[in-house]
Amino acid sequence: MKLDKFKTMMNVRKRMTYFLRFQRMAGSANQVTIDEEVWKLVLPDQWSLSGEHEKAIREGLEIFAYDINSVENDRARKYFIIHYCYMRKKTMSECVEIAGTSSTSYHRYKQIAVLNFARIHQNGELEVYK
């Protein structure tokens, strides 16, 4: 069996929409921030959530932050965060410019991070094999 990179990457892309939904549901007071020195996600010190989905939102954001921060390659993690968390509404050329690299390098390392995230997140449930 061989990893189907395209389908795996599509699964990650779809799953990251949940991260963005959790961010919106958490509200501005509970936003996950980005430490740009080490390119890791930082959870809020104090959660000020209310409502029936409080626990699910907090746990969801904690899982995503932990799994994204677990991407081992620093450069790959940086590009993953830029692409999926930091610059969601930006164009690809703007993401490449912020990353300070060539588009080829950006895509290569982003793919490394996406596949690494797929392996880590929820014990590899995002991976698809042929």
Residue pairs with C-beta under 8 A, 6 or more apart in sequence:
1 129
1 130
2 129
2 130
3 115
3 127
3 128
3 129
3 130
4 128
4 129
4 130
5 111
5 115
7 128
8 114
8 115
8 118
8 126
8 127
8 128
9 111
9 114
9 115
9 118
11 118
11 126
11 127
11 128
12 114
12 117
12 118
12 121
12 126
15 121
15 126
16 84
18 60
18 64
19 60
19 61
19 64
19 84
19 85
20 88
22 57
22 60
22 61
22 64
23 31
23 32
23 61
25 53
25 57
26 32
26 49
26 57
26 58
26 61
27 48
27 49
29 44
29 48
30 44
30 47
30 48
30 49
30 57
30 58
30 61
31 44
32 41
32 42
32 43
32 44
32 61
32 64
32 65
32 85
33 41
33 42
33 44
34 40
34 41
34 42
34 81
34 85
34 86
35 41
35 42
38 74
39 74
39 77
39 78
39 81
40 68
40 69
40 77
40 81
41 64
41 65
41 68
41 69
41 81
41 85
42 65
43 61
43 62
43 65
47 54
47 58
49 57
49 58
63 121
63 122
64 121
67 117
67 120
67 121
68 77
68 80
68 81
68 85
68 117
69 77
70 120
71 77
71 80
71 113
71 116
71 117
71 120
72 116
73 109
73 112
73 113
73 116
75 109
76 109
76 110
76 112
76 113
76 116
77 113
78 99
78 109
79 95
79 99
79 101
79 106
79 109
79 110
79 113
80 110
80 113
80 114
80 117
82 95
82 98
82 99
83 95
83 110
86 98
87 94
87 95
87 98
90 98
92 103
93 103
95 106
96 102
96 103
96 106
99 106
101 109
117 126
118 124
118 126
118 127
119 127
